């Protein structure tokens, strides 16, 4: 955690009355380009985007533990500056090819399952190549529901 992220976490704990030993899952971005991250944060902050999807193989390859229900994560902008804290509210593991629109519509990005599949297939193909994990349409993905807990919208 950078000093700025650490200060943001401390402000979150103080402002929400949480104990000082509350664990931070980590600092993360949703997206892989400045433009995509900005677009997704514009959906997350007002509550339109309430979920995200990651590839299980990425966690296995990196050795990082996947988020769990109750995990608190600082979301950052492209440059690592804190934007908000989210809390994981549900986790669903399924094959990428088994995604349904009922599930993926909570991501708030696409108007139909076909566009979600197209956009996420492109993202996971890029991400897998960059990070060295395997990805196919049969790969397991982790669908994470979350809510913004700091700062609260409105």
Order of alpha helices (4+ residues) and beta strands (2+ residues): alpha-beta-alpha-beta-alpha-beta-beta-alpha-alpha-beta
